[in-house]
Amino acid sequence: MSTQRREIAVQALKELWQELKFEGNPLIFVSPMQKRIPFEDHHMLLHHLVANGKQRKKSLSGQLKSWEFLDTPAYAQGIAAAREVGLLLKVDMIRQAEIGDRNAIPAAPCSWICFTFKSGWKALSVYFYDYESNDTHTLAAIPNGCQDEWLAFLNLIDELHVDIWKNTRRGLIEIIGGDDELANVIRKAIVDDLILNAETLEHVTTQRHIFSQEMLEHYEALQLPRLRTVLLIGSAGTGKTTLLKVEGASHAKQGGYVCYICPPPNSRNSNAWQQVTNALQLAAESKIPALILVEDFEMFVSSATDLQNVLDILDGVGTPDNPAGTLLLATSNEPERIDARIRDRSGRIDAIIELGLVEEVELAIRFLKHFLGSAYREEEHAALASQLLKQPGSHFREVCIAATMRAMEQDRTDVSGEDILWAHETILTGRTIAAEPERYTPTPIHKRGGYFGRKH
């Protein structure tokens, strides 16, 4: 803080104290609330705190009776005179609002405030911007001996903000490491998008019991953090990401908090585990049922420098504990890359669920119905299902799209069984060709023709 501006503000607080004829000499200090915004100077929180106090029959320590903005004293040399807000905040009152956000809240204005407490004493505060340090600061002036009650007041303000923060987390889908637009994509996911066999679906659904009161009490009795870690494994295209999105959309609709963590770039994965740790901390602070979704889990736990921290968190050592329960649902196409101490040790990953290839005719028919939509005809397409087995769900999607395109190319509105089989064989042939490295391996330079037919 600039010494000059601080001294001016301190001296102005002293003179204002005398001018308002407050008793004694003021105790002046920097606010101990090390927050991004000065909550004790935010008008919305102060209004709520006064209203809450009026509803209580018995006053709490630090209960505010009233407050008011004061005109900037003439001797303050213009400090906080403009009452600039500085920035707009998201509804959680922590993060800065961005273009396209709704219900943005102005930050606390730079100002001078007088507080009146129910126990009869008064205090002053000045919140101002320091142009030299490019930062904001809050100074408080209170009667000597009222320190404990002032700190109790700050605690009430902090608790009030936590309640607001918790409410903003209800139904929120927060994206870490990716585009915020992904939240809208997740919200649009529906159960009909998820096509799994009954056994796998039941296994996944069972994991949500971590949010039941009975199970939460059981974890607490065992002195375990209320965290359930589940790993979804399977080859690409088996529906793992779809499952994450559907679970995220469902959890948000039920008023839970969802945190979706995207895989980090390979060049910056050394601190990837910290993203997961931060999400676990946010979940614990929310104190509402929280779902953490992690894509490509192996990329978050492959850093040797983070391994001990990973083991500690998964073992329950210093794990952020959410009293309402946290379910961490992660995916991996390459579970063999996950350290055996994490993957194979019971209790570090609580459940491993495989999403495999389509092995059942009934399931294959469901995929055809879903991806063909109105073009699906039972008599035409159901009989083909057995010929499409041993493939991931994404294969059925591409087959149906390619078959539809073929029909359109031939000016037909119907998608025939021949179209389906043609698309199936075409896609498989393309994969086979792409998997033959010798087709595309460059010819060694000593075997190439040189200039004028010379060999190198």
C-alpha positions, 0 to 999 in steps of 0.5 A: 500500500502506498505510504502516502495514501495510507497516511492520508486515509489514516489521518482522515479517519482520525479527523472524521472520528473526532468530527462525528464525536465518537468516544475515545481514540480509534484503533485503525488497522488494515482489514483482516479479510483477505478476499478478492473484494471487501465484503464488509464494504459491500452494500448487498451483504450489509443490507442482508446482515441488517435484515437478518439481525432484525429477524433474530430475537437474540442478537449475535456478537457482531450484529450490525444494526445499521450502516450508511455511506458517508460523503468523502471528507474534504481533508481526505484529498479525494480518496474514494470520492468518486465511489468507483465500482471498479469491476462487475462480479459473477453471481458468486461475488468472487469471480469477475463477470465476463461478456455474456454473463447474466445477473452480474453484481457490482463490486463494492464501491470505493467509499467511506462507511459508518457502521452502527452495532446493536451493542451501541458502538460505532465504527468507520471504514474506508475502501479505496483504490491505490493507483501507485500499487494498482490495488484496493485496500480497506482501513477500519477504525473501531473503538479500542476494546471492540476487536472481538466483536468486529471480528465476529462481525466480519465472520457474519459477513463471511458466512453470509457470503458463503451462503450466497456462494453455495446457492450460486453453486446449486445447478452450476456446471463449472468448466475447468481447463476448457471452453465455458460453452461446454457447460451448455453442451452438457446441459443439453445431454439427455438420458436417451443419448446414453445407450448401455447394457442394463448391468453397466447402467445399474453399476453406474447408478449405484455410485450415486448412493454416496449422496444418500444420508445413510451412506454419508453417515456411514462414511462419517462413522468410519472417519472417511472423507465423503468421496467416491472415486469411480473410473470408467474404462474402455476403448474410444467411442464406447460412450464414456464421455456421453455418460459423463455429460448425461450424469452432469446434466442430471446432477445439475437439474437436481440442484447439485454442483458439477465440475467438469475438468478437461484433459490438459495439453500434453505440454502442460500436464505437470500441474494437472492434478492440482486442477482436480485438487482445486475441484475437490476443495470447491466441492467441499466448500459448497456443502451440497452434493457435488459431481466432479467429472474428469476426462482422460484420468491418466493424464492427471496422474502420470506426473511423478512429481505429483504422485505422492500428493495423488496417493495422499488425496485418494487415501483420504489424507488431507482429502477435502471432505464435503459433508453432502458427498462428492462423486468423482467420475473419471474416464480413461482409454488407457488405464494401463498408463495409470500407476498400479499403486493408484489403479490396483490398490483398493480404496484409491479408486473405489470402482472400475467400470468397463464400457465395452464394445456392443456385444448384444443384438438387443443393444445393437438394435437400440443404437440403430433406432437411436441414430437412424431416428425416423428412418429406422424400420424394424423389418429392414434394419433389426435383422442386420444388428447381429452383423454389426457386433463387436464395435463401439457405440460410435461405430453405429453412429458413423454407420447410420450417418454414412448410410443416410448420406448414401441414400441421399446421394442416390435421391432416396428418402429411405435408408436400406439395409444395403446402405447400412452394410455398405457403410459398415464395410466401408468404415471397417475397410478404411480403418484396416487401411489406416492401420497398415503403416507400411502403406505410408512409411516414407521410402528410405532415402538410399532407395530413392531415385536421384537426379538424372536417374542416379541412385543415392 
